[in-house]
Amino acid sequence: MPGRPRNPDIQARNAKVFAMRRAGWPFNDIAAAITREQAEADIAAGRDPRPTFTVAAATHGYRDYIKTLYKSDFTDAIALENERLDDAQRIVASYMRRKYYKVSQATGKLSTGPDGSFLEDIEPNLAAVRQYVAISESRRKLNGYDAPRRQVIEVITEDAIDAQIRALTEELDSAETTADHRVPAREATPAEGPHPA
């Protein structure tokens, strides 16, 4: 049974959501931008403004557009997802190489050792390594590197595609959120001198 025809306006909006997401926009910023754009267009046309374009709608539009790509050209869709994994892995790799310092929870100042030098904190680096490995695992799943070789043809259902897209989107969002919140501690200036632990 043929599916319901897609609304061209919705398809165009989903394509815009997809392009903004690929450019690195968070879903909440995408939702706000499209809400504002829709309101301006409605006011210019003398219509009542449409309802707010929510974060959930932006996420759904992004996934729906990817699903369309999977159906139309599976190879291109895989390549696009690999690009996003590359972007996320580059971000995480930059945090793996940074130097972090321990901060005293009591004073909020940089902790120092017996010799007065600042104590390094490697936990943020280890967290970045874990995210890097998780992205690598996503890449292996996406490209089927870990799948056993089969002699039978496996049918990929729409539900399976949706589940994989959801899982990959959540993993990438988690990696981006972690990277955004891993900010190195500020080093003391020479004038300040070492902070006590």
N, C-alpha and C positions, 0 to 999 in steps of 0.2 A: 504494500500500500504506500503510495507516494506520501512524503512528509508535507507538512503545511508550508506554503511558500514563505520565504523570509522577507521581512519588511526591509526595503532598501535603506531606509533612514537608520534603522537599527544596525544593519550590517556596516554602514558607513561609520556610525558612532563606535561600534566595536573595533573597527579597523583603527580608528583614532586612539582608542584606549590602548590597543596593542602597541601602536607606534610610540605612544608616550611611555608605556611601561618598558619598552625596549630601550628608550632613551634614559631610563633610570628614575622615572618619576614614581614616588610612592602612591599607592592606591588612593589614600585620602586626598592628596593634592590633585590627582586626576579627577576624582569625584567633584571637588570644589571648582576646578577649572571648567569642567563640562556643565555643571549647574549654572555657573555664571554665564557661559556662552549661550546656553539654551534660554536663559532669562532675557539676555540682551536681544536675541533673535525674536523671541515672543513679543517683547515690548515694541520692537521696531515694526513688527507685523500687526500690532494692535490686538494681540491675543493675550489671554490670561497666562501667566507663567506656568510652565509645567512643574510637576513635583520635583523636589530635590533629587539629583542624581546621587545615589548613595554609594558608599564604599562597597557594599555587597553587590550593587548593580555593576560597578566598575570591575570587580573581581569576576563576576559572572560573564560580563562582556568579553573580558580578556580570555577566559577559558573557552568561551563559545567560539571566539575567532580562531584560537589555536585548533579547536576541534574541526572547524571548517578547513583549516590548512591541512590537517591530518587526512581529511577525507579527500581533498583535492590533490594534494601532492605530499605524500608521506615523507619523502626524502627531504624536501625543503623544510618541512616542519621540524624534523630531527636536526637539521643544520641550524635552524633558528634557536632551538633549545640548547644546542651545544654552544652557541654564541653567548647565551645568557649564563651558562655554566662557566664559560671562560671569563666573563666579566666579574662574576661573583668570586671566582677563584683568584683573580688578580687583586681584588679588594682585600680578601682575606690574607693573601700572601704578604701584602704590605704591612699588615698588623703582626704577622709572624716575625718580621725582622726588626720591629721597633724595640726600643729599650724602655722598660717601665720601672718605676720605683715604688717601694712600699710606702703607704701613708698610714700614720698612726691614727687609729679610730678615736683615740682619746683626745688628741690635739688637732687632728686634721692636717698635720704637717708631715713632711717627708721624714721617714724613720732613718736613723743612722746607726752604724755599727760601733764597736768599741774604739775603732780608730778614727771615728768621725765621718767616714765615707757613707754615702747614701746606700741603703740596702736595695738591691734589685728585686723586682717582683716578676717571676716568670709565668705566673698563672695566666695572665692575658695572652702570652705567647702560646701556652699549651692549649688554651681555649681556641685560639685561631688555628692551631694544628688540627684539633678535632674537627673544626668546621671544614678545613681544607680536605681532610680525609672523607668527610660526609659528602662533600661536593663530588669528589672523585668516585665515590660509590654511586651517586646519582648518575654520573656520566656512564659508568659501566652498565647500570640498569637500562639507561636510555638507549645505549648502543648495542645492548645484548651481549656484552663481552663475557659475562658470567653464566649465560644461559647454556645448558647442555645442548649439544648438537642433536637434532631430531631429523628423522627421515619422513616424518609426516607433516602435512601442511597445517599450521595452527591458524585458526580463525580469530582475528582480533575484533572484538565486539566494541560497540560504542561505549558501553559501560566500562570496559577495561581501559579504553583511551581516557575517559573522564577521570577514572581513579588515578591513572598514572600522571595526568596533568595536575590534578589536585595535589598529589604527593610531591611532585617536583616543584610546584609553585610554593608550597608551604616550606619546603627545605630551603629554597632560594631566599624567600622572605626572612626566614630565621637567620640565614647567614648574613644578609644585608643588615638586619636589625642589630645583630651581635657586633658586626663591624662598626656600625655607626656609634655604638655606645662604648667602644673600647678606645678611650682617649688617653694618651700617655699623661702621666702625672707631670705637673710643671716642675722644672728644676729650679732650685733656689739660685738667686743671683749672687754674685760675689759679695755684694753689699750686705745681703741678708746673712750669709754664712750658713753653715749646716744647721738644719733645724733639729732640735732634740727629739728623740724617739717618743 
